[in-house]
Amino acid sequence: MKRKNLTKIAAGLVMTTALLLGIQQGSGDVKAAEDRVLHNPAIDENGTTTWDCVYFGKYWQEDTDKDGVADQNDEKTPLKWRVLSVNGDDVYLLSDKIIESKPYSTKGWNDKNGNGEVEEDELETWKDCYLRTWLNETFYNEAFTSEEQKAVIETENENEGEEKKSSLACPAGEATVDKVFLPSKSEMEKPEYGMAEDFTGDTKRITECTAYALNTHDKAAAEEDKDEIYNWWLRAPRGYRVFSEGVMGWSAYWESIYVPTEFCSGVRPVLHIKLSDPNWEKAEEISIDNGIATTYHYTIDGHQIELYHLKNKRIYFRVDGELDSMGGEAEQIGLGKDGLYWELCSNSDGRRLVYHPYTTNLMEIQISSTFKMEAEDGMDTYYDENAKELIYDENNYVIGYTTEDGKYRAIMTLEEIKAQEEEWEKKNETDVEILQKLIKQQRELGAAVSEDIDDSFDYHWSGTGRLVGISWSYDQLKGTINVEGLDALRYIYCEDNSELDAIILGADQKIEPDKIECDPHVKIIRKSKLQETPQPGSTSMPSMSPQPDAKSSDNNAGSPIAQTDVNKKGAVIQDTKTKLVYKVTKQGSLKDGKVAGAEVEFCKPLADKTTVKIPDKIVKNGTTYRVTSISKSAFNKCSKTKTITIGKNIRKLPKNLFSKCKKLKKIIILSQSLTKKNISKNTFQGIGKKTV
């Protein structure tokens, strides 16, 4: 970045001397020398940054007329700026608060190449974007008087892009000359500006917004985007921003296309002014710490490990100097003496539990090694949802925890876990027998349930060998399922099964109705209330649904299709090759012996795989289906998934779609149909900061 019209060194020395004498030329006033001296940001030994601040210019910010709304009927008030650097007569300033809500672009995508594909040379860069024009013209003239504008130093910006991220790169664009502009990503990582590249810089990028900015955003943004004001734009194109928690990254369009024209976010401008100009005033300095609440230091097998628990409850760790994010949030964290990571957290209904963040089963205490110990991720120990507080020894190693009923439980050691692993292979014989009968019954009726009782995606066994969970969503269940005798069963997931009629529970089974997720038409019946009781020893009732039609067999693929052969809306399709499940959302129409316009929704993978690729289309029984949507629970069981590819025909992403994918490292979005209107709020919530 180069500044034009900089004061020559000799003149700067004279001016500095004059300033130190307290002489403010042109103002007629004499001020104390310290009121005209500004410093570069300072970071102390604890990581706290202190910025000098100034008032320069005025803009609408607060509800000065007390009519209940901050708007342009109010008086403009002084703008406060943080001093990022002082270099001779040049002072680089960052707005202390978000002062406006604006879109990055108002033009939208111009398909100048005429091929219907978004390409790198069609992406709008900083040079041509709406926000640059607004800052350098509208804001510049509204915020600064003609005298104040003389203090502004025009800046030549070498703009930044981003390397290719799957489908597209982010071009830097041409250099620009700006009076007012946005900071770049690299600038918001610089220690000399009081920032930091690692997580300790997050809290220093967090800021508030003015009442006026909040009001303008509420008018411009859709209801689901109200909190986007606390995020603010950076200078890179395609929606690179600082998010409300201080993390920098792409917006919801990072792997997709351009930033939609209706998408508004916060504006936090920067500019250079002359130190010698009389039109700025010194303001109260600002100090912000590094956001760390507690640091735990450990030595495990010769490895130096630090755990950082932040004030916002997030967790980071270093192993021999290498930094990474644990993901998620926790009330308490710590390592056992053998390096196993433990944390105490609160779940959605307020209960506190101890578990490891890489597991999806929040009902059980979990244990795992983050540091490449011999334990596996997500090992169950025993059920306990009443944890109250982790207990540490004098060296901050976790040794146990207390429960809400006043009991103390010691954590398990790695050796104890190894011993218990041997017991995990021993499943309860009664549970195995009942489950196998249920599987056989449903598969004979045409359901797509897994035959493998060790399939962790469909069946969850506790550490004592009891079946505690069944996940049969989208599996074409038929008739009635009788789970009587599965006394340890705690949940059943079987939504999106249109031909499932009822689930029968034993009179004394402890599973609660709210732990059974199924379609509204499915009856939940306890045995004591049945008018007709199954024969002793039976695990199923006679089916209320017919046997599947032989026409649905894959053997018909490639043969002429009659209208009756088309999979009906709601039918479930299982791809045995890719092990992915779909549901028909649009039946399509028959034309010239072929079905056209058929569509499906991606429901789930059949196993917890490291890579999931949602295709553009699938073929079943000679019919081609475009994959156009994704179920809201599609990735609920994907605790091991690291890479997800979204096909080019997907038109909508539901909220919290990836929140259970705790190991997710990469999302590849090939669709060009995704805009702010069809990406739900918090779609990307819960993914790691290093996910790309």
GUMARLUM-888919 format. One record per residue (C-alpha): residue number from 1; residue in one letter; x, y, z. Coordinates in pm, whole numbers. Each point is the difference from the previous one (the first is absolute). Layout:
- n, res, c1, c2, c3
- NUM, A, X, Y, Z
...
END
This chain:
- n, res, c1, c2, c3
- 1, M, 0, 0, 0
- 2, K, 147, 335, -108
- 3, R, -106, 347, 115
- 4, K, 5, 296, -239
- 5, N, 114, 352, 93
- 6, L, 192, -111, 309
- 7, T, 184, 273, 188
- 8, K, 372, -2, -61
- 9, I, 216, -128, 282
- 10, A, 152, 339, 80
- 11, A, -336, 172, 7
- 12, G, -134, -283, 216
- 13, L, 273, 59, 257
- 14, V, -84, 368, 16
- 15, M, -369, -75, 33
- 16, T, 57, -258, 273
- 17, T, 205, 253, 195
- 18, A, -278, 253, -36
- 19, L, -255, -249, 122
- 20, L, 204, -88, 306
- 21, L, 8, 370, 86
- 22, G, -377, -10, 0
- 23, I, -40, 237, -294
- 24, Q, -301, -91, -213
- 25, Q, 44, 197, -321
- 26, G, -311, 151, -156
- 27, S, -226, -57, 302
- 28, G, 99, 298, 206
- 29, D, -13, -226, 307
- 30, V, 283, -133, 208
- 31, K, -49, -350, 136
- 32, A, 207, -221, 223
- 33, A, 268, -182, -197
- 34, E, -121, -342, 110
- 35, D, -342, 66, -159
- 36, R, 165, 11, -342
- 37, V, 228, -302, 39
- 38, L, -122, -335, -129
- 39, H, 164, -341, 46
- 40, N, 3, -327, -186
- 41, P, -204, -282, 162
- 42, A, 170, -168, 295
- 43, I, -36, -367, 102
- 44, D, 107, -85, 355
- 45, E, 140, -327, 136
- 46, N, -352, -131, 67
- 47, G, -112, 55, -359
- 48, T, -212, 309, 69
- 49, T, 1, 257, -280
- 50, T, -39, 373, 68
- 51, W, -89, 238, -283
- 52, D, 18, 377, 5
- 53, C, -325, 146, -134
- 54, V, -112, 320, -169
- 55, Y, -323, 175, -94
- 56, F, -14, 97, -367
- 57, G, -308, 88, -202
- 58, K, -366, -40, 96
- 59, Y, -271, -246, -106
- 60, W, -344, -114, 106
- 61, Q, 51, -243, 286
- 62, E, -243, 39, 292
- 63, D, -361, 94, 69
- 64, T, 77, 361, 95
- 65, D, -357, 127, -31
- 66, K, -130, -280, 227
- 67, D, -281, -105, -233
- 68, G, 82, -368, 40
- 69, V, 189, -47, -327
- 70, A, 346, 100, -120
- 71, D, -33, 142, -348
- 72, Q, 98, 301, -213
- 73, N, -234, 224, 196
- 74, D, 248, -23, 287
- 75, E, 311, 211, 40
- 76, K, 331, -129, -127
- 77, T, 245, -80, 280
- 78, P, 383, -29, -3
- 79, L, 141, -317, -153
- 80, K, 250, -185, 218
- 81, W, 296, -171, -168
- 82, R, 272, -235, 125
- 83, V, 357, 87, -97
- 84, L, 149, -295, -188
- 85, S, 331, 167, -81
- 86, V, 187, 330, 17
- 87, N, 266, 56, -265
- 88, G, 132, 355, -9
- 89, D, -292, 224, -88
- 90, D, -213, -298, -106
- 91, V, -253, -152, 242
- 92, Y, -188, -315, -104
- 93, L, -345, -22, 163
- 94, L, -262, -276, 42
- 95, S, -357, 88, 96
- 96, D, -59, -109, 358
- 97, K, -356, -117, -78
- 98, I, -200, -127, -293
- 99, I, -155, 317, -139
- 100, E, -225, -128, -281
- 101, S, -161, -307, -156
- 102, K, 55, -28, -374
- 103, P, 23, -263, -275
- 104, Y, 342, -66, -153
- 105, S, -147, 0, -348
- 106, T, -317, 124, -166
- 107, K, 71, -126, -353
- 108, G, -24, -374, 41
- 109, W, 164, -249, -231
- 110, N, 71, 97, -359
- 111, D, 42, -310, -216
- 112, K, 232, 177, -241
- 113, N, 145, -331, -120
- 114, G, -350, -113, -99
- 115, N, 35, -360, 118
- 116, G, -234, 4, 299
- 117, E, 288, -76, 238
- 118, V, 139, 237, 261
- 119, E, 371, 46, -75
- 120, E, 282, 183, 171
- 121, D, 17, 288, -248
- 122, E, -371, 67, 58
- 123, L, 30, 61, 372
- 124, E, -34, 361, 109
- 125, T, 315, 125, 172
- 126, W, 54, 288, 243
- 127, K, 81, 236, -287
- 128, D, -348, -21, -151
- 129, C, -221, -79, 298
- 130, Y, -282, 217, 131
- 131, L, 145, 24, 351
- 132, R, 320, 166, -122
- 133, T, -201, 266, -183
- 134, W, -224, 61, 300
- 135, L, 295, 42, 239
- 136, N, 198, 232, -226
- 137, E, -294, 215, -104
- 138, T, -313, -14, 219
- 139, F, 159, -78, 336
- 140, Y, 303, 221, -66
- 141, N, -220, 303, -66
- 142, E, -250, -71, 278
- 143, A, 258, -68, 273
- 144, F, 266, 265, -66
- 145, T, -11, 375, -54
- 146, S, 200, 160, -278
- 147, E, 266, 93, 257
- 148, E, 15, -355, 139
- 149, Q, 28, -142, -351
- 150, K, 329, 190, -37
- 151, A, 141, -222, 276
- 152, V, -81, -325, -185
- 153, I, 295, -158, -182
- 154, E, -87, -188, -318
- 155, T, 131, -355, 20
- 156, E, 117, -230, -278
- 157, N, -121, -350, 91
- 158, E, 149, -318, -141
- 159, N, -305, -215, 52
- 160, E, -4, -360, 120
- 161, G, -163, -305, -148
- 162, E, -15, -359, 119
- 163, E, 140, -322, -138
- 164, K, -233, -242, -170
- 165, K, -251, -162, 236
- 166, S, -143, -299, -188
- 167, S, -219, 156, -269
- 168, L, 132, 356, -27
- 169, A, 285, 224, 100
- 170, C, -56, 347, 137
- 171, P, 172, 252, -232
- 172, A, 180, 296, 154
- 173, G, -98, 243, -269
- 174, E, 186, 312, -101
- 175, A, 169, 244, 238
- 176, T, -220, 288, 113
- 177, V, 45, 351, 137
- 178, D, -243, 62, 287
- 179, K, -79, 267, 252
- 180, V, -209, -231, 218
- 181, F, 8, -378, -36
- 182, L, -29, -332, 180
- 183, P, 286, -179, 179
- 184, S, 150, -309, -156
- 185, K, 26, -345, 155
- 186, S, 378, 22, 47
- 187, E, -31, 337, 173
- 188, M, -245, -146, 252
- 189, E, 261, -263, 91
- 190, K, 296, 233, 53
- 191, P, 142, 23, 354
- 192, E, 131, 349, -84
- 193, Y, -363, 105, -41
- 194, G, -85, -158, 336
- 195, M, -150, -311, -159
- 196, A, 121, -362, -15
- 197, E, -8, -277, -258
- 198, D, -101, -272, 249
- 199, F, -312, -24, 213
- 200, T, 120, 270, 240
- 201, G, -79, 250, -274
- 202, D, -368, -94, -6
- 203, T, -106, 210, 298
- 204, K, 190, 299, -140
- 205, R, -200, -9, -323
- 206, I, -334, -16, 179
- 207, T, -186, 328, 19
- 208, E, -339, 156, 63
- 209, C, -227, 175, -247
- 210, T, -159, 340, 35
- 211, A, -374, 33, 53
- 212, Y, -25, 163, -342
- 213, A, 180, -291, -167
- 214, L, -230, -247, 172
- 215, N, -306, 192, -115
- 216, T, 115, 22, -362
- 217, H, 84, -370, 4
- 218, D, -338, -101, 139
- 219, K, -168, 188, -284
- 220, A, 220, -154, -268
- 221, A, 43, -358, 122
- 222, A, -236, -293, -12
- 223, E, -129, -124, 335
- 224, E, 244, -291, 13
- 225, D, 295, 236, -61
- 226, K, -55, 240, 289
- 227, D, 317, -101, 184
- 228, E, 220, 41, -310
- 229, I, 64, 361, 104
- 230, Y, 252, -124, 256
- 231, N, 208, -140, -287
- 232, W, 194, 250, -209
- 233, W, 142, 7, -349
- 234, L, 367, -24, -93
- 235, R, 143, 125, -327
- 236, A, 29, -338, -173
- 237, P, -283, -83, -244
- 238, R, -256, -279, 31
- 239, G, -104, 71, 353
- 240, Y, 314, -27, 212
- 241, R, -91, 136, 341
- 242, V, 76, 18, 370
- 243, F, -272, -195, 176
- 244, S, -167, 103, 325
- 245, E, 233, -223, 205
- 246, G, 307, 161, -161
- 247, V, 82, -287, -235
- 248, M, 81, 93, -361
- 249, G, -130, -201, -292
- 250, W, -234, -24, -295
- 251, S, -367, 67, 41
- 252, A, -260, -262, -89
- 253, Y, 110, 40, -364
- 254, W, 362, -91, 57
- 255, E, -6, -312, -220
- 256, S, -292, 103, -217
- 257, I, -31, 305, -222
- 258, Y, 0, 377, 43
- 259, V, -136, 191, 298
- 260, P, -373, 55, -63
- 261, T, -109, 360, -47
- 262, E, -259, -16, 279
- 263, F, 249, -118, 262
- 264, C, 93, 272, 251
- 265, S, 274, -5, 262
- 266, G, 182, 245, 224
- 267, V, 233, 274, -125
- 268, R, 307, 93, 207
- 269, P, 211, 237, -211
- 270, V, 367, 95, 14
- 271, L, 184, 309, -125
- 272, H, 329, 190, 28
- 273, I, 11, 355, 137
- 274, K, 273, 254, 69
- 275, L, 130, 10, 354
- 276, S, 66, 371, -43
- 277, D, -360, 84, -88
- 278, P, -189, 191, 270
- 279, N, -339, -163, -69
- 280, W, 41, -315, 207
- 281, E, -26, -28, 377
- 282, K, 147, -257, 230
- 283, A, -251, -244, 149
- 284, E, 17, -251, 285
- 285, E, 224, -295, -79
- 286, I, -139, -354, -35
- 287, S, 150, -318, 151
- 288, I, -110, -354, -89
- 289, D, 147, -321, 140
- 290, N, 72, -321, -190
- 291, G, -326, -168, 99
- 292, I, 160, -287, 191
- 293, A, -172, -87, 328
- 294, T, 229, -287, 104
- 295, T, 311, -171, -138
- 296, Y, 84, -355, 106
- 297, H, 356, -129, -40
- 298, Y, 72, -373, -18
- 299, T, 286, -234, -81
- 300, I, -120, -334, -139
- 301, D, 255, -260, -114
- 302, G, 251, 278, -63
- 303, H, -244, 213, -201
- 304, Q, -65, 357, 110
- 305, I, -372, 70, -13
- 306, E, -190, 320, 69
- 307, L, -377, 21, 18
- 308, Y, -154, 346, -39
- 309, H, -350, 55, 133
- 310, L, -132, 331, -132
- 311, K, -245, 235, 165
- 312, N, -251, -83, -273
- 313, K, 37, -369, 104
- 314, R, 180, -107, -318
- 315, I, 303, -228, 26
- 316, Y, 342, -1, -170
- 317, F, 307, -210, 64
- 318, R, 366, -24, -89
- 319, V, 197, -322, -20
- 320, D, 373, 65, -17
- 321, G, -74, 349, -132
- 322, E, -252, -97, -268
- 323, L, -330, 183, 45
- 324, D, -344, -141, -77
- 325, S, -363, 52, 98
- 326, M, -188, -257, 205
- 327, G, -336, 116, -136
- 328, G, -315, 72, 194
- 329, E, -38, 167, 338
- 330, A, 32, -126, 356
- 331, E, -46, 107, 360
- 332, Q, 315, -182, 119
- 333, I, 285, -181, -177
- 334, G, 310, -198, 88
- 335, L, 220, -305, -59
- 336, G, 22, -315, 200
- 337, K, 350, -111, 97
- 338, D, 17, -231, -303
- 339, G, -87, 280, -243
- 340, L, -370, -74, -46
- 341, Y, -198, 319, -56
- 342, W, -307, 70, 213
- 343, E, -251, 280, -2
- 344, L, -314, 98, 185
- 345, C, -270, 173, -200
- 346, S, -368, 92, 10
- 347, N, -234, -145, -258
- 348, S, -300, 166, -159
- 349, D, -239, -74, 286
- 350, G, 236, 136, 265
- 351, R, 135, -329, 134
- 352, R, 374, -18, 57
- 353, L, 197, -298, -121
- 354, V, 353, -119, -51
- 355, Y, 82, -102, -354
- 356, H, 247, 38, -283
- 357, P, -95, 249, -273
- 358, Y, 68, -234, -292
- 359, T, -291, -228, 88
- 360, T, -365, 46, -92
- 361, N, -141, -186, 300
- 362, L, -47, 264, 266
- 363, M, -191, -232, 230
- 364, E, 305, -189, 113
- 365, I, 335, 83, 152
- 366, Q, 258, -14, -275
- 367, I, 376, -27, 9
- 368, S, 255, 45, -274
- 369, S, 361, 73, -66
- 370, T, 68, 314, -201
- 371, F, 372, -57, 11
- 372, K, 39, -325, -195
- 373, M, -19, -228, 300
- 374, E, -123, -355, -49
- 375, A, -364, 72, 85
- 376, E, -262, 36, -270
- 377, D, -216, 309, -50
- 378, G, -341, -9, 165
- 379, M, 45, -294, 239
- 380, D, -301, -48, 224
- 381, T, 65, -59, 368
- 382, Y, -332, 15, 180
- 383, Y, -322, 195, -4
- 384, D, -15, 316, 211
- 385, E, -175, 323, -87
- 386, N, 20, 153, 348
- 387, A, 364, 111, 5
- 388, K, 55, 315, 201
- 389, E, 371, 85, 19
- 390, L, 336, -138, -113
- 391, I, 248, -67, 280
- 392, Y, 372, 69, -51
- 393, D, 310, -96, 197
- 394, E, 268, 247, 108
- 395, N, 157, -9, -350
- 396, N, -331, 67, -179
- 397, Y, -44, -357, -125
- 398, V, -364, -110, -9
- 399, I, -55, -283, 247
- 400, G, -380, -18, 14
- 401, Y, -321, 196, 30
- 402, T, -291, 56, 233
- 403, T, -366, -55, -80
- 404, E, -310, 202, 78
- 405, D, -98, -254, 268
- 406, G, 329, 53, 185
- 407, K, 190, -307, -118
- 408, Y, 360, -13, -117
- 409, R, 109, -209, -296
- 410, A, 359, -54, -108
- 411, I, 82, 24, -369
- 412, M, 117, -313, -175
- 413, T, 363, -52, -88
- 414, L, 121, -116, -338
- 415, E, 74, -347, 140
- 416, E, -351, -25, 139
- 417, I, -139, 98, -337
- 418, K, 205, -267, -174
- 419, A, -134, -258, 241
- 420, Q, -354, 122, -54
- 421, E, 42, -17, -377
- 422, E, 19, -375, 32
- 423, E, -335, 3, 177
- 424, W, -155, 216, -269
- 425, E, 26, -288, -243
- 426, K, -234, -199, 223
- 427, K, -354, 105, -83
- 428, N, -303, -90, 204
- 429, E, -138, -323, -149
- 430, T, -364, 99, 45
- 431, D, 55, 337, -166
- 432, V, 182, -168, -290
- 433, E, -280, -252, -49
- 434, I, -277, 261, 2
- 435, L, 188, 236, -230
- 436, Q, 78, -273, -251
- 437, K, -367, -97, -14
- 438, L, -99, 362, -57
- 439, I, 258, 33, -277
- 440, K, -117, -321, -166
- 441, Q, -365, 104, 18
- 442, Q, 63, 342, -153
- 443, R, 234, -123, -273
- 444, E, -259, -263, -104
- 445, L, -246, 288, -37
- 446, G, 245, 188, -221
- 447, A, 156, 240, 251
- 448, A, 357, 121, -46
- 449, V, 117, -57, 357
- 450, S, 355, -118, 57
- 451, E, 49, -372, 65
- 452, D, 324, 67, 189
- 453, I, -81, 41, 369
- 454, D, 347, 155, 44
- 455, D, -89, 279, -244
- 456, S, 58, 301, 226
- 457, F, -204, 221, -233
- 458, D, -321, -197, 58
- 459, Y, 56, -162, 339
- 460, H, 153, 143, 316
- 461, W, 123, -243, 264
- 462, S, 102, 112, 347
- 463, G, 322, -98, 173
- 464, T, -189, -273, 184
- 465, G, -119, -163, -323
- 466, R, -357, 132, 4
- 467, L, -178, 143, -303
- 468, V, -76, 362, 90
- 469, G, -84, 151, -338
- 470, I, -146, -84, -342
- 471, S, 30, 239, -296
- 472, W, -227, -109, -286
- 473, S, -94, 329, -164
- 474, Y, -70, -13, -376
- 475, D, 30, -380, 6
- 476, Q, -341, -89, -154
- 477, L, -139, -153, 317
- 478, K, -330, -182, -32
- 479, G, -284, -95, 231
- 480, T, 69, -23, 372
- 481, I, 324, -17, 197
- 482, N, -18, -166, 340
- 483, V, 301, 88, 218
- 484, E, -132, -173, 312
- 485, G, 284, -163, 191
- 486, L, 266, 255, -99
- 487, D, 2, 133, 353
- 488, A, 311, 222, -40
- 489, L, -133, 175, -311
- 490, R, 10, 377, 48
- 491, Y, -78, 137, -345
- 492, I, -145, -98, -337
- 493, Y, 48, 213, -312
- 494, C, -238, -104, -277
- 495, E, -129, 316, -169
- 496, D, -83, 12, -372
- 497, N, -147, -350, -16
- 498, S, -342, 50, -157
- 499, E, -106, -366, 25
- 500, L, 90, -46, 366
- 501, D, -326, -28, 197
- 502, A, 92, -48, 364
- 503, I, 276, -56, 255
- 504, I, -85, -228, 289
- 505, L, 174, 40, 335
- 506, G, 5, -235, 296
- 507, A, -207, 106, 299
- 508, D, 308, 57, 214
- 509, Q, 238, 144, -258
- 510, K, 153, 326, 121
- 511, I, 40, 164, -341
- 512, E, -191, 328, -7
- 513, P, -227, 97, -291
- 514, D, 211, 309, -76
- 515, K, 296, -230, -65
- 516, I, -191, -163, -286
- 517, E, 33, 209, -315
- 518, C, -247, -112, -264
- 519, D, -260, 135, -241
- 520, P, -324, 143, 149
- 521, H, -214, -285, -131
- 522, V, 198, -268, 186
- 523, K, -174, -125, 316
- 524, I, 205, -52, 317
- 525, I, -168, -280, 196
- 526, R, 96, -159, 329
- 527, K, -80, -368, 31
- 528, S, -233, 43, 294
- 529, K, -227, 210, -223
- 530, L, -15, -243, -292
- 531, Q, -332, -155, -84
- 532, E, 180, -290, -166
- 533, T, 317, -128, 169
- 534, P, 267, -180, -203
- 535, Q, 68, -363, 79
- 536, P, 261, -62, 274
- 537, G, 350, 14, -142
- 538, S, -107, 195, -307
- 539, T, 186, 320, -75
- 540, S, -230, 123, -274
- 541, M, -365, 31, -91
- 542, P, -148, -104, -335
- 543, S, 85, 263, -258
- 544, M, -266, 259, -77
- 545, S, 160, 70, -336
- 546, P, 17, -214, -315
- 547, Q, 315, -168, -122
- 548, P, 204, 222, -234
- 549, D, -92, -11, -370
- 550, A, 242, -209, -204
- 551, K, 5, 276, -260
- 552, S, 225, 206, 227
- 553, S, 290, -240, -49
- 554, D, 320, 132, -152
- 555, N, -35, -275, -262
- 556, N, -235, 229, -191
- 557, A, 273, 260, -56
- 558, G, 29, 76, -370
- 559, S, -340, -148, -95
- 560, P, -291, 215, -127
- 561, I, -158, 185, 290
- 562, A, -371, 7, 58
- 563, Q, -159, 284, 200
- 564, T, -66, -238, 290
- 565, D, 372, -80, 26
- 566, V, 101, 355, 87
- 567, N, 111, 33, 361
- 568, K, -267, 196, 182
- 569, K, 63, 317, 193
- 570, G, 129, -93, 346
- 571, A, 151, -330, -114
- 572, V, 348, -74, 135
- 573, I, 284, -94, -236
- 574, Q, 313, -164, 132
- 575, D, 314, 3, -214
- 576, T, 178, -319, 104
- 577, K, 317, 96, -186
- 578, T, 58, 341, 157
- 579, K, -188, -89, 321
- 580, L, -210, 316, -15
- 581, V, -375, 32, 61
- 582, Y, -243, 228, -186
- 583, K, -371, 83, 12
- 584, V, -211, 82, -306
- 585, T, -126, 359, 24
- 586, K, -130, 38, -356
- 587, Q, -135, -296, -193
- 588, G, 47, 144, -345
- 589, S, -214, -66, -305
- 590, L, -3, -268, -265
- 591, K, 93, 115, -351
- 592, D, 84, -223, -297
- 593, G, 49, -296, 230
- 594, K, 242, 186, 227
- 595, V, -45, 184, 327
- 596, A, 109, 366, 3
- 597, G, 26, 255, 278
- 598, A, 40, -245, 288
- 599, E, 182, 125, 312
- 600, V, 125, -144, 329
- 601, E, 123, 127, 335
- 602, F, 326, -128, 147
- 603, C, -95, -160, 333
- 604, K, 314, -149, 151
- 605, P, 301, -225, -55
- 606, L, -45, -359, 113
- 607, A, 325, 12, 196
- 608, D, 210, 257, 181
- 609, K, 253, 59, -280
- 610, T, 295, 239, -14
- 611, T, -114, 129, -341
- 612, V, -357, 65, -115
- 613, K, -67, 114, -356
- 614, I, -355, 102, -90
- 615, P, -30, -58, -376
- 616, D, -171, 219, -257
- 617, K, -240, -280, -91
- 618, I, -72, -370, 52
- 619, V, -159, -267, -219
- 620, K, -251, -254, 136
- 621, N, -207, -245, -204
- 622, G, 92, 188, -315
- 623, T, -119, 334, 142
- 624, T, 243, 289, 45
- 625, Y, -56, 208, 314
- 626, R, 164, 338, 59
- 627, V, 122, 33, 359
- 628, T, -141, 343, 94
- 629, S, -25, 12, 380
- 630, I, 156, -129, 321
- 631, S, -182, -126, 308
- 632, K, 49, 209, 313
- 633, S, 127, -310, 182
- 634, A, 215, -133, -285
- 635, F, 330, 31, 188
- 636, N, -122, -55, 358
- 637, K, 194, -326, 25
- 638, C, 313, 111, -184
- 639, S, 240, 40, 291
- 640, K, 290, -139, -206
- 641, T, -66, 192, -323
- 642, K, 284, 230, -109
- 643, T, -105, 101, -354
- 644, I, -347, 72, -140
- 645, T, -71, 86, -364
- 646, I, -332, 168, -88
- 647, G, -118, -77, -353
- 648, K, -74, 269, -258
- 649, N, -379, -49, 5
- 650, I, -51, 70, 372
- 651, R, -231, 302, 38
- 652, K, -20, 37, 378
- 653, L, 204, -66, 314
- 654, P, -190, -49, 330
- 655, K, 108, 151, 331
- 656, N, 262, -166, 222
- 657, L, 71, -243, -283
- 658, F, 360, -71, 100
- 659, S, -21, 61, 377
- 660, K, 54, -367, 89
- 661, C, 300, -41, -235
- 662, K, 265, 73, 262
- 663, K, 290, -125, -216
- 664, L, -107, 179, -315
- 665, K, 298, 161, -173
- 666, K, -127, 82, -349
- 667, I, -332, 90, -165
- 668, I, -12, 11, -378
- 669, I, -307, 173, -144
- 670, L, -44, -50, -374
- 671, S, -352, 142, -19
- 672, Q, -43, 339, -163
- 673, S, -362, 30, 116
- 674, L, 69, 87, 363
- 675, T, -71, 354, 112
- 676, K, -65, 160, 337
- 677, K, -371, -67, -42
- 678, N, 41, -378, -15
- 679, I, 285, -46, 246
- 680, S, -153, -15, 345
- 681, K, 129, 189, 300
- 682, N, 277, -188, 183
- 683, T, 45, -250, -284
- 684, F, 373, -2, 70
- 685, Q, -25, 35, 376
- 686, G, 216, -240, 200
- 687, I, 261, -74, -265
- 688, G, 365, 46, 91
- 689, K, 181, 324, -71
- 690, K, 241, -179, -233
- 691, T, -278, -146, -213
- 692, V, 47, 117, -359
END
